[in-house]
């Protein structure tokens, strides 16, 4: 009996996933455990294995398609079995409602209709020879939801009407716009890029502006006699995760008032504590605790005394949290990920250490549950191991604060009239000045530094 394979739901926050690669072709025989396809959310990559034995009878989506979760992706069964009942693309020629025809006005009438109905996300981009455009209700609704121009569709329905499969084919060809981008495109003079930076390659308002700026720069370059043929470069396509990171960082800098404070503290106590753990903590399983784990523990115990830094800024309100959901920046081959340690203030140093390692491993493998990459209230990012003495972390909106951890350097100070050297570790706090003023942010840094300088006492609390 034929069995459908659905797009799994990877976390409650995920609504759709993009198929990045098919490992089997239609007609291939598969066995349990065989890899069918690879798919990704905007933060992680997963692989779907076959649970059944049989022939891959049908494939409903191609590489690059954005597929809603719990939707049938393909069918496994035996040769000759019918798969039509499992297809998510219903043939509208068999639908009663397709006997009705919506007569869309041609180009000369579209602008007047758009003025009367500004919610209609359709822009005239080409001439139409006929007086009307015939389109089914299902196709028109799908075009509105997907953000595509029905004038670009090739009709295949009865009497030259556009039906749902024509819109689906149009979506597969690309140039799908978000609602905001469609509105900007309709009202402005924009050229469309081949692919957008939104989920599934959707074109966003950012992409429209980027193309507009790029066109202006190209004109300037041509005037100066610079052509692409003279360039010596390699063009590498961005991954979806890289696009999401780029968009998020750009929006963070545009939409927040970011300010960074830098300080340092005497790291003698945490270095001595770490040395004792390495030499004596093996039997207790404590030898794996790192300096970064110690920083995370201290942050989790300090934040609740400075709640405006453990908060989300929501434009018209502040959501101040009574628990610390601590985001930890993790560098991976696919880009930066920020998994969350939930209720960090209630966890021991060992529990935080173990959890961070598991989260980092899942991020490195690219199969972390997307729900573990959300709802952080404050973030810590550590570049100390790379020798960075100070830097400006970028906020992870809507969070109001992010702490950068720097390297340890030897500094001099005067003690009882004598100069002595001590290990100083730098801390860089970026905060949203809309939510937090400079003095409260400085007080957080001061208390955190004191807690780290007296870490052994902090553990005793």
Secondary structure, DSSP 8 states (H G I E B T S, - for coil): --EEEE----STT--EEEEEEESS-TT-EE-TT-EEEEEE-SS-EEEEE--S-EEEEEE---TT-EEETT-EEEEEE-TT---GGG-SS--GGG-GGGGS-EEEE-HHHHHHHHHH-TT------S--SSSEEEE-HHHHHHHHHHT--GGG----SGGG-B-HHHHHHHHHTS--B-HHHHHHHHHS-----SS-SSGGG-B-HHHHHHHHHHHHHHHHHHHTT--GGG---------HHHHHHHHHHHHHHHHS-EEEEEEEEE-HHHHHHHHHHHHH-TTTT-TT--HHHHHHHHHHHHGGGSGGGSEEE-SS-EEE-SS--EEEEEEETTEEEEEEETTGGGS-HHHHHHHHHHHHHHHHHT---GGGGS--SEEEEE-GGGT---------TTBSEEEEEEEEEEEEEEETTEEEEEEEEEEEEEEETTT--HHHHHHHHHHHHHHHHTHHHHHH-
